[in-house]
Amino acid sequence: MGFLAAIWEMIRPKRTIVPVELTPENFHASIRNSPVPVLVDFYSLTCGPCRQMARTVTKFATDFYGRVRVGAFNTVLDTEGKILGPLRVRAVPTLVLFNKGKPVETFVGLTGYLKLVEALEKIEKGTLPKG
């Protein structure tokens, strides 16, 4: 790659990838059928830290597009507890990283971008369970 091409690659605007809204109806299929790890952001619309976490999650989705899929699940939608109960989601924000349909890492509260990167890299290197 030439010098100018390298500079352009560093400064060109990136398309922002936003998390896919998950529902109780599409949650399991979205997780189970993914060929790459899936990060799910469990949030509430009334939660201030959740809005802050959403920025980090969107940056993660954008930076690792193709290596990870990212979804967002509004906890108020799970009126019967079929999603939140088995995953033991009791607080928001909670992030759950899935690989091959199974949860492999859970983060409760505000979580730093680098922790998410570390967890994804561990899956890719095989040092976190692969599901």
SVG drawing of the C-alpha trace seen along z (x, -y; Angstrom):
<svg xmlns="http://www.w3.org/2000/svg" viewBox="-44 -12 48 37">
<polyline fill="none" stroke="black" stroke-width="0.4" points="0.0,0.0 1.4,-3.4 1.9,-6.2 -1.1,-8.2 -3.3,-5.1 -2.1,-4.4 -2.9,-8.0 -6.4,-7.8 -7.1,-4.5 -6.3,-6.1 -8.4,-9.3 -11.3,-8.1 -14.7,-8.2 -15.9,-4.8 -19.5,-3.7 -21.0,-3.4 -22.3,0.1 -25.2,0.0 -26.3,3.0 -29.2,5.0 -32.3,4.7 -33.1,8.1 -36.5,9.2 -37.6,12.3 -38.8,13.6 -35.5,13.3 -33.0,13.6 -32.2,17.3 -32.0,17.6 -29.7,14.5 -27.3,16.0 -27.4,19.6 -27.1,18.9 -24.1,16.5 -20.9,17.7 -18.9,15.2 -19.1,14.4 -22.1,12.2 -22.1,9.4 -25.4,8.6 -26.0,5.3 -28.9,5.7 -30.2,2.2 -33.1,0.1 -34.3,-3.1 -34.4,-4.8 -30.8,-3.8 -28.1,-6.6 -25.1,-4.2 -26.8,-2.2 -26.8,-5.2 -23.1,-5.7 -22.4,-2.0 -24.2,-2.1 -21.5,-4.4 -18.8,-1.9 -20.8,1.0 -21.4,-0.9 -17.7,-1.7 -16.9,1.9 -19.4,3.0 -18.0,0.6 -14.3,1.4 -14.8,5.2 -17.4,5.4 -17.1,8.9 -15.4,10.4 -18.3,10.0 -22.0,9.3 -23.5,6.9 -27.1,6.8 -29.0,4.8 -31.9,6.2 -34.3,3.9 -34.9,5.7 -38.5,4.4 -39.4,6.6 -38.7,9.8 -41.9,9.8 -41.8,13.6 -38.1,13.7 -37.3,16.3 -34.2,14.5 -33.0,12.7 -33.6,15.5 -31.4,18.2 -28.6,15.7 -28.9,14.3 -29.2,10.7 -30.2,8.8 -28.8,5.4 -28.3,3.0 -26.1,2.5 -25.1,6.1 -23.1,7.3 -23.0,11.0 -20.5,12.4 -21.7,15.6 -19.7,18.0 -21.4,20.7 -24.7,19.9 -23.4,20.2 -22.5,17.4 -18.7,17.3 -18.3,14.0 -20.5,11.6 -19.8,8.0 -22.0,6.2 -22.0,2.4 -20.0,0.0 -17.4,2.0 -14.3,0.6 -13.8,0.9 -10.4,2.7 -12.1,5.4 -14.4,6.2 -11.5,6.3 -9.6,8.7 -12.5,11.0 -13.0,11.2 -9.3,11.8 -9.4,14.6 -12.2,16.3 -10.3,16.0 -7.1,17.4 -9.1,20.2 -8.3,19.2 -12.0,18.6 -14.5,21.4 -15.8,21.7 -19.3,22.5"/>
</svg>
